Amino acid sequence: MLLYESICNNSAPIKSHFSFRPIYRTIIGIEKREKCVVPPVRDSGRNTKRNASAKQGHRQEQRQKPASAHQSGPYDKKGTPPGRSDRTKPFGKPDRSRRNGTPTADAPKRGGSPERRSAATAQPKSAISLSSGRRKGEWWEIKLPEGLAGAPVAVILKQLPVPPKLASKWMAANGAVKQGQHLRLKLFPQESPGFPADWAELNILYEDDFTLVVNKPAGVEVHPSVQGQRGTLAHAVAAYYEASGQACRVRHIHRLDKETTGPVLYAKNEFAHYEFDKAMREKKIERIYLAVAEGVFEQKRGKIDKPIGQDRHHSTRRRVSETGEQAVTLFEVAESFVNHTLVRLRLETGRTHQIRVHLSSIDHPLAGDGMYGGTRRYIHRQALHGEKLVWHHPWTGDRMEVRTPMPADMNKLLQDLREEMNGL
């Protein structure tokens, strides 16, 4: 404060290590609060015209100065005249964009001009015809469109229905190779079945390079439930692969109970396994069942949403439990009899014994299902059959569907129930 008063009173200059210019600017900044006569600033001669009020100070006059001839035009959003950067702006902060490595709007980033960068990093939008692929031994060959002929393999894989994890695996093991206008993917490497072969007759419902659908008979398990067990459907599929010269691993996508009949879906390579597992999680694989339940349903259609858990008193039995896993079954009455009902069911989840537990929980156990309260007067197994399986092809995405005929014992059951109904 003493330094300030000495200057205002025109006293002798005070020795200080500060220069006069910073002191003078400090005084200018507080001129409005203190009555101090500030030495006039010389006119720069650049067509300036001072404001009539001297109270606004030198700083406000600097803002009101018109631009010179080479700076004509309006001020920008920051208050900077055209042709002047923030670095030269009075009392402004220096422009640190270049120091921090952030380019301005006119300055391109490292790596060349914007045109070059866009041409180098832009991904082709050409669509690949998935139906044009064909198998050549272990490889799947795809013809590339002109827009992707010169693209890197990693870019091309992003245009295909390939899981990122599997694409990375192919890239690391040279499983994706580009040859001219063709891309070759090693979709069918030689694999062991994973189960010893047990010869049995199979009813093949559908088969291609990616998919196998088998009609499972009653009394056969999908896979071993105990160590060393033989004679399951997995062993029969392994024997079929061996007999037909296919080096495929046995990969079932869903299961059926031992006494339940119907289609079982298999993936014949790792890619198909990825896609089918994803479809199961997203509930895109539809399974429709026909069942004969005891009693007559009051509702023609409905939804059973009850969690299912393991029975503490029986290792293989399941029950409705609040602490169990969510389970949802949709049902629709197809035909009614005296004391039985033919119902069509669709699963939204895939819990063990789900249909059997859910129908038993609403007092309509399956005919022949002794474990969950059904009687075996007409049939000696649970009257449950997989009628239809719907899925999408893992490569093309096309909708696929198979239907299976009713097994002989359930046809006999329905015939007996109809005769009983007509005899009344």
C-alpha positions as CSV (number, residue, x, y, z in Angstrom):
1,M,0.0,0.0,0.0
2,L,2.9,2.3,0.7
3,L,4.2,1.7,-2.8
4,Y,0.8,2.6,-4.2
5,E,0.6,5.8,-2.2
6,S,4.1,7.0,-3.2
7,I,3.2,6.7,-6.9
8,C,-0.1,8.6,-6.5
9,N,1.5,11.4,-4.5
10,N,4.3,11.8,-7.1
11,S,6.8,11.0,-4.5
12,A,10.3,9.7,-5.2
13,P,10.4,6.3,-6.7
14,I,10.8,3.4,-4.3
15,K,13.4,0.9,-5.0
16,S,12.0,-2.5,-5.5
17,H,12.8,-5.7,-7.3
18,F,9.5,-5.4,-9.1
19,S,9.5,-3.6,-12.5
20,F,7.3,-0.6,-13.0
21,R,5.1,-2.2,-15.7
22,P,3.6,-4.9,-13.4
23,I,3.0,-2.2,-10.8
24,Y,1.4,0.1,-13.3
25,R,-1.0,-2.7,-14.5
26,T,-1.9,-3.5,-10.9
27,I,-2.8,0.2,-10.4
28,I,-4.9,0.1,-13.6
29,G,-6.8,-2.9,-12.3
30,I,-7.9,-1.2,-9.1
31,E,-8.4,2.3,-10.5
32,K,-12.2,2.2,-10.1
33,R,-11.8,1.5,-6.3
34,E,-9.2,4.0,-5.5
35,K,-9.0,7.7,-6.5
36,C,-5.7,7.8,-8.2
37,V,-4.7,9.8,-11.2
38,V,-3.2,7.4,-13.7
39,P,-0.8,8.8,-16.3
40,P,-2.5,9.0,-19.7
41,V,-1.7,6.4,-22.2
42,R,-0.2,7.7,-25.5
43,D,-2.4,7.2,-28.6
44,S,-1.0,4.5,-30.8
45,G,-2.3,6.4,-33.9
46,R,-4.3,3.4,-35.2
47,N,-7.5,5.3,-36.0
48,T,-8.5,5.2,-32.3
49,K,-11.2,7.4,-30.7
50,R,-11.2,7.4,-26.9
51,N,-14.3,7.1,-24.9
52,A,-15.6,10.3,-23.4
53,S,-15.6,8.9,-19.9
54,A,-12.1,8.6,-18.5
55,K,-13.4,6.5,-15.6
56,Q,-13.7,3.4,-17.7
57,G,-9.9,3.2,-17.7
58,H,-7.2,2.1,-20.0
59,R,-8.4,-1.6,-20.1
60,Q,-11.8,-0.8,-21.4
61,E,-10.3,1.6,-24.0
62,Q,-8.2,-1.3,-25.3
63,R,-11.3,-3.4,-25.8
64,Q,-13.1,-0.7,-27.7
65,K,-10.2,0.0,-30.1
66,P,-11.2,-0.9,-33.7
67,A,-9.0,-3.4,-35.5
68,S,-6.4,-2.3,-37.9
69,A,-6.7,-2.6,-41.6
70,H,-5.5,-6.2,-41.7
71,Q,-7.8,-7.2,-38.7
72,S,-11.1,-6.0,-40.1
73,G,-14.2,-8.0,-39.3
74,P,-16.1,-8.9,-36.1
75,Y,-14.6,-10.3,-33.0
76,D,-14.8,-14.1,-32.4
77,K,-16.6,-15.8,-29.6
78,K,-13.6,-15.3,-27.2
79,G,-13.5,-11.6,-27.9
80,T,-10.4,-11.9,-30.0
81,P,-10.2,-9.9,-33.3
82,P,-9.6,-11.9,-36.5
83,G,-5.9,-12.4,-37.1
84,R,-5.0,-12.4,-33.4
85,S,-4.7,-15.5,-31.3
86,D,-5.2,-15.8,-27.6
87,R,-1.5,-15.8,-27.2
88,T,-1.3,-12.1,-28.2
89,K,-4.6,-11.1,-26.5
90,P,-4.0,-8.4,-23.8
91,F,-4.4,-9.7,-20.3
92,G,-5.6,-13.1,-21.8
93,K,-4.3,-16.6,-21.2
94,P,-1.8,-17.9,-23.8
95,D,-3.1,-20.5,-26.3
96,R,-1.9,-23.9,-24.9
97,S,-3.7,-26.0,-27.5
98,R,-0.5,-26.7,-29.5
99,R,1.6,-27.2,-26.3
100,N,-0.8,-29.9,-25.1
101,G,-0.9,-31.6,-28.4
102,T,-4.5,-30.7,-29.2
103,P,-4.6,-29.3,-32.8
104,T,-6.8,-26.4,-33.7
105,A,-9.6,-26.6,-36.2
106,D,-7.3,-25.8,-39.1
107,A,-4.3,-27.9,-37.9
108,P,-4.5,-31.6,-38.7
109,K,-3.5,-34.2,-36.2
110,R,-0.3,-36.1,-36.5
111,G,-0.4,-38.6,-39.4
112,G,-1.1,-36.3,-42.3
113,S,-4.0,-34.3,-43.7
114,P,-7.6,-35.0,-42.7
115,E,-8.2,-36.4,-46.2
116,R,-5.4,-38.9,-45.8
117,R,-6.6,-40.0,-42.3
118,S,-10.2,-40.5,-43.4
119,A,-9.1,-42.6,-46.4
120,A,-6.8,-44.7,-44.2
121,T,-9.1,-45.4,-41.3
122,A,-12.5,-45.5,-43.0
123,Q,-14.0,-49.0,-43.0
124,P,-15.6,-50.3,-46.2
125,K,-19.4,-50.6,-46.1
126,S,-19.7,-53.3,-48.7
127,A,-21.9,-56.2,-47.7
128,I,-20.7,-59.8,-47.9
129,S,-23.0,-62.4,-49.3
130,L,-23.0,-65.0,-46.6
131,S,-24.9,-67.5,-48.8
132,S,-22.0,-67.5,-51.3
133,G,-19.6,-69.4,-48.9
134,R,-18.5,-72.9,-49.6
135,R,-16.5,-75.5,-47.7
136,K,-13.0,-76.6,-48.8
137,G,-11.8,-79.2,-46.4
138,E,-11.1,-77.5,-43.1
139,W,-11.7,-74.1,-44.6
140,W,-14.8,-72.0,-45.3
141,E,-14.2,-69.8,-48.4
142,I,-16.1,-66.5,-48.9
143,K,-15.9,-64.3,-52.0
144,L,-15.3,-60.7,-51.1
145,P,-16.9,-57.8,-52.8
146,E,-14.7,-55.2,-54.5
147,G,-15.1,-52.8,-51.6
148,L,-13.4,-55.3,-49.2
149,A,-10.9,-56.9,-51.5
150,G,-8.1,-54.6,-50.3
151,A,-9.2,-54.3,-46.7
152,P,-7.2,-55.9,-43.8
153,V,-8.5,-59.3,-42.5
154,A,-9.3,-57.7,-39.1
155,V,-11.6,-55.2,-40.8
156,I,-13.3,-57.9,-42.9
157,L,-14.0,-60.1,-39.9
158,K,-16.0,-57.2,-38.3
159,Q,-18.4,-57.4,-41.3
160,L,-19.1,-61.1,-40.6
161,P,-21.2,-62.8,-37.9
162,V,-18.1,-63.8,-36.0
163,P,-17.8,-63.4,-32.2
164,P,-14.8,-61.1,-31.3
165,K,-13.3,-63.8,-29.1
166,L,-13.3,-66.3,-31.9
167,A,-12.0,-63.8,-34.4
168,S,-9.0,-63.0,-32.2
169,K,-8.3,-66.7,-31.9
170,W,-8.3,-67.1,-35.7
171,M,-6.0,-64.1,-36.1
172,A,-3.5,-65.4,-33.6
173,A,-3.5,-68.9,-35.2
174,N,-3.6,-67.9,-38.9
175,G,-7.2,-69.2,-39.0
176,A,-8.3,-66.3,-41.2
177,V,-6.4,-65.9,-44.5
178,K,-7.1,-63.6,-47.5
179,Q,-6.3,-65.0,-50.9
180,G,-7.0,-62.5,-53.7
181,Q,-10.7,-61.8,-53.6
182,H,-11.5,-64.7,-51.2
183,L,-11.4,-64.9,-47.4
184,R,-10.7,-68.4,-46.0
185,L,-11.7,-69.2,-42.4
186,K,-10.7,-72.4,-40.6
187,L,-14.1,-73.3,-39.4
188,F,-13.7,-77.0,-39.6
189,P,-10.4,-78.1,-37.9
190,Q,-9.9,-81.8,-37.2
191,E,-11.4,-82.6,-33.8
192,S,-11.9,-85.8,-31.7
193,P,-15.6,-86.6,-30.8
194,G,-14.9,-86.5,-27.1
195,F,-16.9,-89.7,-26.5
196,P,-16.2,-93.3,-27.5
197,A,-18.3,-94.5,-30.4
198,D,-21.3,-96.8,-29.6
199,W,-23.0,-97.9,-32.7
200,A,-26.8,-97.2,-32.8
201,E,-29.3,-96.3,-35.4
202,L,-30.0,-92.5,-35.5
203,N,-33.0,-90.7,-36.9
204,I,-31.3,-87.6,-38.5
205,L,-33.9,-84.8,-38.9
206,Y,-31.5,-82.2,-40.4
207,E,-27.8,-81.8,-41.1
208,D,-25.4,-79.4,-42.8
209,D,-21.8,-78.3,-42.3
210,F,-22.7,-76.4,-39.1
211,T,-25.7,-78.2,-37.6
212,L,-27.0,-81.7,-36.7
213,V,-30.5,-82.4,-35.4
214,V,-31.3,-85.9,-34.1
215,N,-34.6,-87.3,-33.0
216,K,-34.0,-88.8,-29.6
217,P,-36.0,-91.9,-28.7
218,A,-37.4,-92.6,-25.2
219,G,-35.1,-94.4,-22.7
220,V,-31.9,-92.8,-24.0
221,E,-30.0,-90.1,-22.2
222,V,-28.5,-87.2,-24.1
223,H,-25.1,-87.5,-22.4
224,P,-23.6,-89.6,-19.5
225,S,-24.8,-88.7,-16.1
226,V,-22.2,-90.8,-14.2
227,Q,-18.5,-91.5,-15.0
228,G,-18.0,-94.4,-17.4
229,Q,-21.6,-94.5,-18.6
230,R,-22.1,-95.7,-22.1
231,G,-25.0,-96.1,-24.6
232,T,-26.1,-92.4,-24.5
233,L,-27.1,-90.3,-27.5
234,A,-23.6,-88.6,-27.4
235,H,-21.9,-92.0,-27.9
236,A,-24.3,-92.7,-30.9
237,V,-23.6,-89.3,-32.4
238,A,-19.8,-89.9,-32.0
239,A,-20.3,-93.2,-33.9
240,Y,-22.2,-91.5,-36.7
241,Y,-19.4,-88.9,-37.1
242,E,-16.9,-91.6,-37.3
243,A,-18.9,-93.6,-39.8
244,S,-19.5,-90.6,-42.1
245,G,-15.9,-89.5,-42.0
246,Q,-16.5,-86.3,-40.0
247,A,-13.9,-85.2,-37.5
248,C,-16.3,-83.3,-35.3
249,R,-16.6,-82.9,-31.5
250,V,-20.0,-83.8,-30.1
251,R,-21.6,-80.6,-28.8
252,H,-25.2,-80.8,-27.7
253,I,-26.9,-77.4,-27.3
254,H,-29.9,-78.4,-25.1
255,R,-31.0,-81.6,-23.3
256,L,-34.1,-83.8,-23.0
257,D,-35.0,-86.0,-20.1
258,K,-34.3,-89.7,-20.5
259,E,-37.9,-90.7,-21.2
260,T,-38.7,-87.6,-23.3
261,T,-38.7,-87.9,-27.1
262,G,-38.0,-85.2,-29.7
263,P,-35.3,-83.2,-31.5
264,V,-31.8,-82.5,-30.0
265,L,-29.7,-79.8,-31.6
266,Y,-25.9,-80.2,-32.1
267,A,-23.2,-77.8,-33.2
268,K,-20.6,-79.3,-35.5
269,N,-17.9,-76.7,-35.0
270,E,-16.7,-74.1,-32.5
271,F,-18.3,-71.2,-34.4
272,A,-21.7,-72.8,-34.4
273,H,-21.4,-73.6,-30.7
274,Y,-20.7,-69.9,-30.0
275,E,-23.7,-68.9,-32.0
276,F,-26.1,-71.5,-30.6
277,D,-25.1,-70.8,-27.0
278,K,-25.7,-67.1,-27.5
279,A,-29.1,-67.8,-29.1
280,M,-30.1,-70.0,-26.1
281,R,-29.2,-67.1,-23.7
282,E,-31.2,-64.7,-25.8
283,K,-34.1,-67.2,-26.0
284,K,-34.0,-67.3,-29.8
285,I,-34.1,-71.1,-30.0
286,E,-37.8,-72.1,-29.7
287,R,-38.8,-75.5,-28.4
288,I,-42.4,-76.6,-28.6
289,Y,-43.6,-79.7,-26.8
290,L,-46.8,-81.8,-26.7
291,A,-47.8,-83.4,-23.4
292,V,-50.7,-85.4,-22.1
293,A,-51.5,-84.2,-18.6
294,E,-54.0,-85.6,-16.1
295,G,-57.1,-83.7,-15.3
296,V,-59.0,-81.1,-17.4
297,F,-57.6,-77.6,-17.7
298,E,-59.9,-74.7,-16.7
299,Q,-57.9,-72.2,-18.8
300,K,-57.3,-72.7,-22.5
301,R,-53.9,-71.0,-22.3
302,G,-51.7,-69.6,-19.6
303,K,-48.3,-69.0,-18.2
304,I,-46.5,-70.8,-15.3
305,D,-43.8,-68.6,-13.8
306,K,-42.4,-70.5,-10.7
307,P,-38.7,-70.9,-9.7
308,I,-37.4,-74.4,-9.7
309,G,-34.7,-75.8,-7.3
310,Q,-33.4,-79.2,-6.3
311,D,-35.3,-81.4,-3.8
312,R,-33.3,-81.8,-0.6
313,H,-34.7,-85.2,0.0
314,H,-34.1,-86.6,-3.5
315,S,-31.0,-86.0,-5.6
316,T,-32.6,-86.3,-9.0
317,R,-35.9,-84.7,-8.2
318,R,-36.8,-81.0,-8.6
319,R,-39.4,-78.9,-7.0
320,V,-40.8,-75.4,-7.0
321,S,-38.7,-73.4,-4.6
322,E,-38.5,-69.7,-3.8
323,T,-34.7,-69.9,-3.7
324,G,-34.6,-71.8,-7.1
325,E,-33.8,-70.5,-10.6
326,Q,-36.4,-68.7,-12.6
327,A,-38.5,-70.9,-14.8
328,V,-41.2,-69.9,-17.3
329,T,-43.5,-72.2,-19.2
330,L,-46.3,-71.2,-21.6
331,F,-49.2,-73.7,-22.3
332,E,-52.2,-73.9,-24.6
333,V,-54.8,-76.6,-24.6
334,A,-54.8,-78.6,-27.8
335,E,-57.5,-81.3,-27.0
336,S,-59.5,-82.2,-24.0
337,F,-60.6,-85.7,-22.9
338,V,-62.5,-87.2,-20.0
339,N,-59.8,-86.9,-17.4
340,H,-56.8,-85.9,-19.5
341,T,-55.7,-82.9,-21.6
342,L,-53.4,-82.7,-24.6
343,V,-51.4,-79.5,-24.1
344,R,-48.9,-77.7,-26.3
345,L,-46.1,-76.1,-24.3
346,R,-43.3,-73.6,-25.0
347,L,-40.3,-73.1,-22.8
348,E,-38.8,-69.7,-22.1
349,T,-36.2,-71.2,-19.8
350,G,-34.6,-74.6,-19.8
351,R,-34.5,-76.0,-16.2
352,T,-34.2,-79.6,-15.4
353,H,-37.6,-81.4,-15.4
354,Q,-39.2,-77.9,-16.0
355,I,-42.4,-79.0,-17.7
356,R,-42.9,-82.0,-15.4
357,V,-42.4,-79.8,-12.2
358,H,-44.6,-76.9,-13.5
359,L,-47.5,-79.1,-14.5
360,S,-47.4,-81.0,-11.3
361,S,-47.4,-77.7,-9.3
362,I,-50.8,-76.8,-10.8
363,D,-52.2,-80.3,-10.1
364,H,-51.9,-81.6,-13.6
365,P,-49.0,-84.0,-13.6
366,L,-48.0,-85.7,-16.8
367,A,-49.6,-89.1,-17.6
368,G,-47.1,-91.9,-16.7
369,D,-44.8,-89.6,-14.7
370,G,-44.6,-91.5,-11.4
371,M,-41.9,-89.2,-9.9
372,Y,-44.2,-86.2,-10.0
373,G,-47.6,-87.7,-9.2
374,G,-48.8,-89.1,-12.5
375,T,-50.3,-92.6,-12.9
376,R,-49.1,-95.3,-15.4
377,R,-52.5,-96.7,-16.4
378,Y,-52.2,-95.7,-20.1
379,I,-48.4,-95.2,-20.6
380,H,-45.3,-96.3,-18.7
381,R,-43.3,-93.1,-19.1
382,Q,-44.0,-89.4,-18.9
383,A,-46.2,-88.5,-21.9
384,L,-43.9,-85.7,-23.2
385,H,-42.7,-85.2,-26.7
386,G,-40.7,-82.4,-28.5
387,E,-43.0,-81.5,-31.4
388,K,-41.0,-78.7,-33.0
389,L,-37.5,-77.0,-32.9
390,V,-36.9,-73.6,-34.3
391,W,-33.5,-72.0,-34.6
392,H,-31.5,-69.6,-36.9
393,H,-28.6,-70.9,-39.0
394,P,-25.4,-69.8,-37.3
395,W,-23.8,-68.5,-40.5
396,T,-26.6,-67.2,-42.7
397,G,-29.1,-66.3,-40.0
398,D,-31.9,-68.0,-41.9
399,R,-34.8,-69.4,-39.9
400,M,-34.7,-73.2,-39.6
401,E,-37.4,-75.5,-38.3
402,V,-37.9,-79.2,-37.9
403,R,-41.0,-81.2,-36.8
404,T,-41.0,-84.6,-35.3
405,P,-43.9,-87.1,-35.6
406,M,-45.6,-88.4,-32.4
407,P,-43.9,-91.6,-31.1
408,A,-45.9,-94.8,-31.2
409,D,-46.6,-95.0,-27.5
410,M,-48.1,-91.5,-27.3
411,N,-50.1,-92.1,-30.4
412,K,-51.6,-95.2,-28.7
413,L,-52.3,-93.2,-25.6
414,L,-54.2,-90.5,-27.5
415,Q,-56.2,-93.2,-29.4
416,D,-57.2,-94.8,-26.1
417,L,-58.3,-91.5,-24.6
418,R,-60.4,-90.6,-27.7
419,E,-62.1,-94.0,-27.6
420,E,-62.8,-93.4,-24.0
421,M,-64.2,-90.0,-24.8
422,N,-66.4,-91.4,-27.6
423,G,-67.7,-94.3,-25.5
424,L,-69.5,-92.0,-23.1
